[in-house]
Amino acid sequence: MILSPLSQADRYAGLHPRFAAAFAFLRQEGLADLAPGRYEIDGDKLYALITNGPGRSRDVGKLESHRAYMDIQYVVAGIDEMGWKSTPACTQPQSEFDTAKDAVLYDDTPDAYVATGPGSFAIFFPEDAHTPLLSDGNLHKVVVKIAIA
């Protein structure tokens, strides 16, 4: 997992060939004005999901992990207190991995919580189970999905 302000994103652009385009999308003028929904950047290889709504509590949020995609979770407004636990350390899956959704949820408890504020992002790799959208207020977020392969 990586946590950083968007102003430092260039440090991480070389970690994957699609990161530069992902960060360019997040830096675009008017990002905060885009309506909630899915935005294609490079088809299914790179796309963004924009949400704007109430957060959820720790007792409702569940750890999730992915295999085919990495997430760059960027906070536009609000504070997202994202949970984290190493995926290999998760021992309580709710079900089998759902290949169509590229996700599995866990009943495990996160090992750490990271308060992520406006202008900051977290990168979650397949090794990083995470609990997003933890907030007692409204959250405006952009999650960029980056295909690993």
N, C-alpha and C positions, 0 to 999 in steps of 0.2 A: 504494500500500500504506500502511496505517496500523497502527501498533503502539502499544498503550496498555493500562494496567491497567483492569479493568472499572470501577473506581471513577471513572474519567474518561469513561465511555461517553456520558454525556449531551452532551458536546461534539460528538459525531458523530451523534446521533440525528436531526438535521435534514437529513442528507445524502441520505436516502431515506425515503419514507413508511413503509416496513416496519421500519426500524431500531429504532424505539422498542419494538415488539413483540418483536423479536429480542433486544434487551438485557433486556427484562422476563423472557423465558424464561431467559436466562443468570443472572439475579439471583434466580430462584425458590428458595425454601427447599427443601432436599433434592435439589438438582440432582445432587450427587455420588453420591446413592443410586440414581439412575435406572439401569435396566439398559441395556446396549448395545442399539442399535436405532434405528429411525426414529420421530420424534415429530412429529405434525402440529401446526402452529401456525395456519396459514391455508392448508390444502390444499397444492397444488403451488406456491403463491406464496411460502410461507414454511414451512420445516420444519427439523428438527434431526436430525443423525446423531450418535449417541453411540458412541464406541469406547473400549475399554480393553484394551490389550495391548502386546506388545513393539514398540519402535521399530525402525527400519531404518537401515542405514549410508548414508553419502553415495554410495557406489559403486552401491548398489542403487536408491536413490530417483531418481525422474525428475521433471523439471519438467512441470507440467500447466497448462492454462489453460481457461477457460470463456467462453462467449458469452452465454448466457441467464441465468446466475446469478452473483451475487457470493457470496463466502464470508466469514463471520465465524468464524475458527478460534480457539476458546477452550480454554486449557489448564486442566484441573481439577487434574491431578497429573502430575509429571514435568517434564522440560525438552524442548521441541520446538525443535530447531535448524533452523527453516524456511529453505529456500533461496528466493531471489528473482531474477528477471530480467525486464526489460521484455518483454512478449509480442511487440511488433514486432521486437525484437532477436533473437528465437529463429529460427534458420535451419535447424534439423535436426528437423523433425517426424518421428515414427515412422510416421505414417500420416495419412490425411485426417482432418479433424475429424469426430468421431462425434456427430451431432446428437442421437441417442437418449440418449447418456450425457452430453451437453453437455461434452465434453472432448476434448482432444488432448494426447498426451504428446510430449515433446521429448528428444532426446539432448544438447542443449546443456548447458553447465555453468552453474549459478547465478552471478550476479555478486556476490552477497552472501549471508551466512547470518546469521540473527537468532535468538539464543537467547531463546525465549519460555517463561517460567516460569508456575507456578500463579497463577491470578487475572488473567492477561493474555490479550489477544486480538490477532489480526492480521486486518485486513480486506483481502481481495484482490478487486480489480476485474478486469474482463476484460483490462485492460492489464497485469496483473500475473501473469506465469507464476510458479508457486510449487512447491516441493518440500516437502510436509508429512511428518510422522511420522519426522523424523530424530532418532534418539536411541539411545544405547547402553543405555537402561533402559526401564522400562515407561512408557507414556503413557496417560493418561486424558483424552480430549478430547471436546469438543462442536463440531461444525461446523454452523453455521446457514447454510442455503442460502436466498438471497433472490433471487426473480425480479426481473430488471431492469425488465421491462415490467409 
